[in-house]
Amino acid sequence: MRPGWEIGAVSNGGYLLALAARAMSEVAERPPLTVTGHYLAPVPPGPAIAEVEIVRSGRRFATLRATLQRDGRPLLTVLGTFGRVPGGDVARIDGAPPELDPYDVSQPVAGSGEPPFPTINDRLANRLRRGDDGFRFGAPTGRAEVAGWFAFADEGPIDELALLLAADAFPPAVFNSGLPVAWVPTIELTVHVRAVPVAGPLRVLFRSRFISGGLLDEDGELWDTSGRLVAQSRQLSLIPRP
């Protein structure tokens, strides 16, 4: 894992998921369709090995398992199905992209030079919905929700692997609930790829509905500039503690 993708001293969970999925995709010779990662330990930057196993390979889809490890210690285990999005004419969409100001006038996410924000923000050109940065100033919205634009700082394309990163690249929605702004360790993250994005930044929306028992959920929606849903995510995390 290369430096520059950290939350504090720990590599971002979406980045780790995308790394493991890349190794799996190379073996499957297909892009990710649905991927679930279970996080076994915090992972600082440094060398690691992805051991990939084919569970089943069919004509349309292949299912693989991978374990990311360092010095024989497992760090992340991933199960995923790989293949092209099937497509089809039937569509019923009960939802829409979040309403945002245009990308160019939206609020940039703070870079790593503005603590306590993570170094991964220097690799990204994300923008927050107006008002969703209130947690930065001690004025959270009171609603566990955050929305905005996702893009890479180098203007690189957003493919299926990049969607796995995008699903975990924003400030946690729980920050706007009024709970402490602190590390939110991911236990499990699942991403469903629904379409290949067209060029341009993504509109994203993340919300937490159930925060209880020391755990929280976060559901994500990722939409491309054509207004098409390109990915969904769900993760289970520990509640942040000061």
VEXDREN-2710 file (C-alpha; in Angstrom, 1 decimal):
% VEXDREN-2710
k/r/px/py/pz
1/MET/0.0/0.0/0.0
2/ARG/1.4/3.4/-1.0
3/PRO/1.4/6.3/1.3
4/GLY/-0.9/9.2/0.7
5/TRP/-4.2/7.3/1.1
6/GLU/-4.4/7.4/4.8
7/ILE/-7.0/8.4/7.4
8/GLY/-4.5/9.4/10.1
9/ALA/-1.9/6.7/10.1
10/VAL/-4.1/4.0/8.6
11/SER/-4.8/3.3/4.9
12/ASN/-8.4/4.1/3.8
13/GLY/-10.8/1.2/3.7
14/GLY/-12.1/1.9/0.2
15/TYR/-8.5/2.1/-1.1
16/LEU/-7.7/-1.3/0.5
17/LEU/-10.8/-2.8/-1.0
18/ALA/-10.0/-1.5/-4.4
19/LEU/-6.4/-2.9/-4.2
20/ALA/-7.6/-6.3/-3.3
21/ALA/-10.3/-6.2/-6.0
22/ARG/-7.7/-5.2/-8.6
23/ALA/-5.7/-8.4/-7.8
24/MET/-9.0/-10.4/-8.0
25/SER/-10.0/-8.7/-11.2
26/GLU/-6.7/-9.6/-12.8
27/VAL/-7.2/-13.3/-12.0
28/ALA/-10.9/-13.3/-13.0
29/GLU/-10.1/-11.2/-16.1
30/ARG/-13.4/-9.3/-15.4
31/PRO/-14.3/-6.1/-13.5
32/PRO/-15.9/-6.2/-10.0
33/LEU/-19.7/-6.5/-9.8
34/THR/-20.2/-6.9/-6.1
35/VAL/-17.4/-7.0/-3.5
36/THR/-17.5/-7.4/0.3
37/GLY/-14.5/-6.7/2.5
38/HIS/-14.1/-7.7/6.2
39/TYR/-11.4/-5.6/7.9
40/LEU/-9.3/-7.6/10.3
41/ALA/-6.8/-5.0/11.5
42/PRO/-5.7/-1.4/10.9
43/VAL/-3.4/-1.2/7.9
44/PRO/-0.6/1.4/7.8
45/PRO/1.1/2.0/4.4
46/GLY/3.7/-0.6/3.4
47/PRO/4.2/-3.8/1.4
48/ALA/1.4/-6.5/1.4
49/ILE/0.5/-9.6/-0.5
50/ALA/-3.0/-10.4/-1.9
51/GLU/-3.6/-14.2/-2.0
52/VAL/-6.5/-14.8/-4.5
53/GLU/-8.5/-18.0/-4.8
54/ILE/-11.1/-18.7/-7.5
55/VAL/-14.3/-20.1/-5.8
56/ARG/-16.2/-20.6/-9.1
57/SER/-15.8/-19.3/-12.6
58/GLY/-18.7/-19.4/-15.0
59/ARG/-19.5/-18.0/-18.4
60/ARG/-20.9/-14.7/-17.1
61/PHE/-19.6/-14.4/-13.6
62/ALA/-16.7/-15.5/-11.5
63/THR/-16.6/-15.6/-7.7
64/LEU/-13.3/-15.1/-6.0
65/ARG/-11.9/-14.8/-2.4
66/ALA/-8.8/-12.8/-1.5
67/THR/-6.9/-12.1/1.7
68/LEU/-4.6/-9.1/2.0
69/GLN/-1.7/-9.9/4.3
70/ARG/1.6/-8.6/5.6
71/ASP/4.3/-10.8/7.1
72/GLY/1.8/-13.7/7.2
73/ARG/-0.8/-11.6/9.2
74/PRO/-4.2/-11.3/7.5
75/LEU/-5.4/-7.7/7.3
76/LEU/-8.4/-7.8/5.0
77/THR/-10.5/-10.7/3.6
78/VAL/-12.7/-10.1/0.5
79/LEU/-15.3/-12.1/-1.3
80/GLY/-16.5/-10.8/-4.7
81/THR/-18.3/-11.6/-7.9
82/PHE/-16.7/-10.3/-11.0
83/GLY/-18.3/-9.8/-14.4
84/ARG/-19.9/-7.1/-16.6
85/VAL/-23.1/-5.4/-15.5
86/PRO/-25.8/-7.4/-17.4
87/GLY/-27.9/-4.5/-18.6
88/GLY/-31.4/-4.7/-19.9
89/ASP/-34.5/-2.6/-20.7
90/VAL/-36.4/-2.9/-17.4
91/ALA/-35.8/0.0/-15.1
92/ARG/-37.6/1.3/-12.0
93/ILE/-35.7/3.9/-10.1
94/ASP/-37.2/5.0/-6.7
95/GLY/-34.6/7.7/-6.1
96/ALA/-32.5/10.4/-7.7
97/PRO/-29.1/12.0/-7.4
98/PRO/-28.7/14.5/-4.5
99/GLU/-29.3/18.1/-5.4
100/LEU/-26.0/19.9/-5.4
101/ASP/-24.5/23.2/-6.4
102/PRO/-22.4/22.9/-9.6
103/TYR/-19.1/21.2/-8.9
104/ASP/-17.0/24.3/-9.6
105/VAL/-18.7/26.3/-6.9
106/SER/-19.2/23.6/-4.2
107/GLN/-17.2/23.5/-1.0
108/PRO/-13.9/21.6/-1.3
109/VAL/-13.1/19.0/1.3
110/ALA/-10.1/20.2/3.4
111/GLY/-6.7/18.8/2.5
112/SER/-4.3/17.1/4.8
113/GLY/-2.7/20.5/5.7
114/GLU/-5.9/21.3/7.7
115/PRO/-5.9/18.8/10.6
116/PRO/-7.6/16.6/11.5
117/PHE/-8.4/15.9/7.9
118/PRO/-6.7/12.9/6.3
119/THR/-3.9/12.7/3.6
120/ILE/-6.2/10.9/1.2
121/ASN/-8.0/14.2/0.6
122/ASP/-4.8/15.4/-1.2
123/ARG/-5.4/12.6/-3.8
124/LEU/-9.0/13.6/-4.3
125/ALA/-10.9/16.6/-5.5
126/ASN/-14.1/16.0/-3.6
127/ARG/-16.6/18.8/-2.9
128/LEU/-19.3/18.8/-0.1
129/ARG/-22.9/19.9/-0.4
130/ARG/-23.5/23.3/1.1
131/GLY/-23.8/23.0/4.8
132/ASP/-22.6/19.5/5.1
133/ASP/-19.2/20.6/6.4
134/GLY/-20.8/22.0/9.6
135/PHE/-19.2/19.3/11.7
136/ARG/-15.8/20.9/10.9
137/PHE/-16.8/24.1/12.8
138/GLY/-18.7/22.4/15.7
139/ALA/-22.1/23.0/14.0
140/PRO/-23.2/19.6/12.6
141/THR/-26.5/19.6/10.8
142/GLY/-28.1/17.1/13.3
143/ARG/-28.8/14.7/10.4
144/ALA/-26.4/11.8/9.9
145/GLU/-26.0/12.5/6.2
146/VAL/-23.4/13.9/3.8
147/ALA/-23.5/14.5/0.1
148/GLY/-21.2/16.0/-2.5
149/TRP/-19.1/15.4/-5.6
150/PHE/-16.3/12.8/-6.0
151/ALA/-13.4/13.2/-8.3
152/PHE/-9.7/12.5/-8.5
153/ALA/-7.2/15.4/-8.0
154/ASP/-5.4/14.3/-11.2
155/GLU/-8.7/14.2/-13.1
156/GLY/-8.2/10.5/-13.6
157/PRO/-11.2/8.4/-14.9
158/ILE/-13.6/6.7/-12.6
159/ASP/-13.9/3.0/-13.5
160/GLU/-15.4/0.0/-11.6
161/LEU/-12.4/-0.3/-9.3
162/ALA/-12.5/3.5/-8.5
163/LEU/-16.1/3.1/-7.5
164/LEU/-14.9/0.9/-4.6
165/LEU/-12.7/3.7/-3.4
166/ALA/-15.4/6.3/-3.9
167/ALA/-17.8/4.4/-1.7
168/ASP/-15.5/5.1/1.4
169/ALA/-13.9/8.4/0.4
170/PHE/-16.1/11.0/2.2
171/PRO/-16.3/12.2/5.7
172/PRO/-18.5/9.7/7.6
173/ALA/-22.2/10.7/7.7
174/VAL/-22.2/10.2/11.4
175/PHE/-20.1/13.3/11.8
176/ASN/-23.2/15.4/11.2
177/SER/-25.2/13.6/13.8
178/GLY/-23.5/15.4/16.7
179/LEU/-21.3/12.5/17.8
180/PRO/-17.5/13.1/18.2
181/VAL/-15.5/13.7/15.0
182/ALA/-13.1/10.9/15.4
183/TRP/-11.9/7.7/13.6
184/VAL/-14.8/5.5/12.5
185/PRO/-13.2/2.0/12.1
186/THR/-14.9/-0.1/9.3
187/ILE/-15.8/-3.6/10.2
188/GLU/-17.4/-4.6/6.9
189/LEU/-17.9/-2.8/3.5
190/THR/-20.0/-4.0/0.6
191/VAL/-20.1/-2.2/-2.8
192/HIS/-22.5/-3.1/-5.7
193/VAL/-21.4/-1.8/-9.1
194/ARG/-24.6/-0.9/-11.1
195/ALA/-23.1/0.7/-14.2
196/VAL/-19.8/2.1/-15.6
197/PRO/-19.8/5.8/-15.1
198/VAL/-19.6/8.3/-17.9
199/ALA/-16.8/10.9/-17.7
200/GLY/-16.9/13.5/-15.0
201/PRO/-17.3/13.7/-11.2
202/LEU/-19.8/11.6/-9.3
203/ARG/-22.7/12.8/-7.2
204/VAL/-22.7/10.9/-3.9
205/LEU/-24.9/10.6/-0.9
206/PHE/-24.2/8.8/2.3
207/ARG/-26.5/8.4/5.3
208/SER/-26.6/6.5/8.6
209/ARG/-30.0/5.5/9.9
210/PHE/-29.2/3.2/12.8
211/ILE/-26.6/4.3/15.4
212/SER/-26.9/2.0/18.4
213/GLY/-25.1/-0.6/20.4
214/GLY/-21.7/0.8/19.6
215/LEU/-22.2/0.3/15.9
216/LEU/-23.5/2.3/13.0
217/ASP/-24.5/1.6/9.4
218/GLU/-23.8/3.8/6.4
219/ASP/-25.6/3.5/3.1
220/GLY/-24.2/5.1/0.0
221/GLU/-25.5/6.0/-3.5
222/LEU/-23.2/7.1/-6.3
223/TRP/-24.5/8.7/-9.5
224/ASP/-22.7/9.8/-12.6
225/THR/-23.2/13.0/-14.5
226/SER/-25.8/11.4/-16.8
227/GLY/-28.0/10.9/-13.7
228/ARG/-27.5/7.1/-13.7
229/LEU/-27.0/5.1/-10.5
230/VAL/-23.5/3.6/-10.9
231/ALA/-22.9/2.1/-7.4
232/GLN/-24.4/1.4/-4.0
233/SER/-22.6/0.7/-0.8
234/ARG/-23.3/-0.3/2.8
235/GLN/-20.9/-0.6/5.6
236/LEU/-20.9/-1.5/9.3
237/SER/-18.6/0.5/11.5
238/LEU/-17.8/1.2/15.1
239/ILE/-19.2/4.4/16.6
240/PRO/-16.5/7.2/16.8
241/ARG/-15.0/7.9/20.2
242/PRO/-13.1/11.0/21.3
END
